[in-house]
Amino acid sequence: MRYLIRLRTFSMTTKQKCLPGCSNSLRALGLFNCGNLKSLGEMMQVCISLRFLLIVNCGGLTSLLPNLKFLTMLEALGIENCEKLDLTEMEDNKDGFPMSLRVLRFNGLPQLVAMPDWIKRSAKSLQIFDIQSCPNFTALPEWLVNLKSLRQLTILNCHKLSCLSKGKLCLPALRSFRIAECPELIRRCQPEIGEDWHKIAHASEIYLDYKRIK
């Protein structure tokens, strides 16, 4: 694969525990049903031009580091149904690494309890953030207000999330705010009477349990 110098988009399923090297011309990579995959391997060290990465049904994957730090041009990251993946371990990297994500989607990640701090590295670029079916997700951070470019925030089926971040949320660029299957959070976001309503009222599009209220 390293000799496919014109390869731009590649999707794969493998039984291997780590990924092989690849051409540095790759722009989009999809990993599907890689149950034995433990790490992203050497591939990420070469794919420095990668813009889009989608990881789905990789139940053995436990970490994205140290390989993710090479993807400094990554714009969209989607992770779905990776039950062992711990995203907070990236916070142990003291050196840090630049990120310019525009789209971030988490779905079916039981290890996710709170938003990882490394997302702050995309504070100026992140526009779309979706969190779905994360049963242990309990808290939104106070630094959420630093996401100045965030236009769409979606939270679905996160039953333990009971409130928005403390203080005034007030994301200036926020246009679309969607919450569903989060009973306590829905209660707190009821128009005019909810404790958290004032934090989202400025958004031009608001959905609560799939019903548009604004």
N, C-alpha and C positions, 0 to 999 in steps of 0.2 A: 503493500500500500504506500510506502514512503516514496515510491517512484511515480505515483499518479499525480503529477505536478499540476494538472488542470482540474483535479477533483475539488468540487465546491460543497456538495451536500452528500451526507452519508448516514444511513441508518443501519443498525446492526443488532443482532441477538447472538450471544455467545455463551458457552459453558465455561470459558476461561475465568480465572480468578483475578486477572489484571489485563489491561488492554495493551496491545502492541503499539509500536510507533506508527506515525501516519504522516502524510504530506502536510507541509506547513501552509498549503493553499486552501485548506478546508475552512469553510465559513459556517456551516451548520452540521451539527452532529446529534443524532438521536440514538439512545441506548434503551432497548426494550426487552423486558423479560430475561435479564441477565442475572439469574438467581445465585450464581456462584461468585459474582463479581465482588471483590473485596476493596479494590481501589481503582482509581482511574489510570494508574500505571504511567508508562512512558509517553503515551499518546498526548497527554495534555502539555508535556514539556516541549512538544514540537508544534502543536496546533496554536501557535501564538496569534494567528489571524482569526480565530474562531469568534463568531458574533452570536451564535445561537446554540444553546445546549439544553437538550431535553432528556431527562432520566426517568424512566417509568418501569415499575415492577422489578426493581433490583433489590430484592430482599436481603441479600448478604452484604450490601454496601454499608459501611459504618462511618466512612470519613471521605471528605472531599479534598482535604489537605494531604500532602503539601502541593498537590498538582494544580489546584485552582488558581494559585497565585501567579501562574504563568499566563493566565487568560486575561490580560489587561485590556483587551479590546472587546470583551464579552458585553453584549447589550441585552440579551434575554436569557433568563435561566428558569427552567421549569423542572420541578422535582415531584414525582407522584408515586405513592405506594412503595416507599422505602422504609420499612418498619424499624430497621436498626440504625438508620442514619442519624448521627448526632451533629447538628449544625453548629452547636455552641463551641465545639472543640476548636473551631477556627479562631476563636477569640484568644486562644493560648499563643497564637503567633505574635510575638512582641514586635517584630519588625514591621508588620502590616504589609499591605500591598494595595496598589491603586485599583479602583473599580469604577465603572461608568455604566452600570446597569440601567436600562430603561424600563424593562418588564421583569417582574419577579413573581413566580407562582409556586405555592406550596400546597400539596394536596395529599392527604393520607399519610401524615408523618406523626406517629404516636410519640416519638421522642421530643417533638417540639413543644416546649413549655412556654417560652417567651421569645420575642423577636431577637435574633442574634445581633450583637453590637456591630458586627462587620458590615451590616447593611448601611450603617452611617457613612461608609466610604462612598456610597452612591447618593448622598444627600442632595447633590445638585442636579442629578440626571434622572433619578427614578420617577417614572410617570404612572405606572400601573402596578399595583400590589394586590395579589389575591391570596387568601388563606382559606383552605377548605378542608373539612373532615380531619381536623387535628384535635383529637379528643382530650388531650392534656394541655392544650394551649390556654393559658390563664391570664396573661397580662400583655398590654400594649405599653411600650416604654414612654417616658416623658420626652425623650429626644425625638419622638415622632414629629413634633412641630418643626424639626430641622429639615424635613423633606419638602423643600420649598417648591419642587416641580411636580409633586404628586397630584395627579388628576383623577385617578380612580382607585378607590379602596373598597375591596370586597371581602367580607368575612362570612363564611357559610359553615354551618354544622360544627361549631366550636362551643359545645355546651358549657364548658367551664369558664369561658370568658364572660365575666359579669359586669364589666364596665370599660369605658374608654380610658385613655391615659389620664393621669391626674393633671389638674390645671386646665388651661384653655387649649383645646386641640387646634382649632383655627388654622387649618392648612390653606394658605392663600390661593393655591392653584386648584384646589379640590373642586371637581365638577360632578362626579358620580360617587355616591356612597350607598353600598348595598350590604344589608345584614339579613341573614335568614337562619333559622334553626339554632338560635342562640337566645333562649328564653329570657334570661335575666337582662341581657344587653338590650334586647328588643323592648323590654319594659322601660328601661332607663332612657331609651331614645324616642319615646312617644312624643309627638308634636306638642309643644308648649308646656306639657306637664312633666315630662321625663327629666331626670336629673342631668342627663348628658345631652339633652336636645340642643342646648345653646352651643355645644361644641361642633355640631354638624349643620346647624340651621342655614349657614351661608351657602351650602352646596346647592347647585341648581337642579340636581337629580338625586332623589333619595328613595330607596326601596327598603321596606321592612317586611320580612317574610314574603318576598316576591311580589308585594303589592306596592305600587308607586304611590307615594303620599305627597310628592312634590315634583 
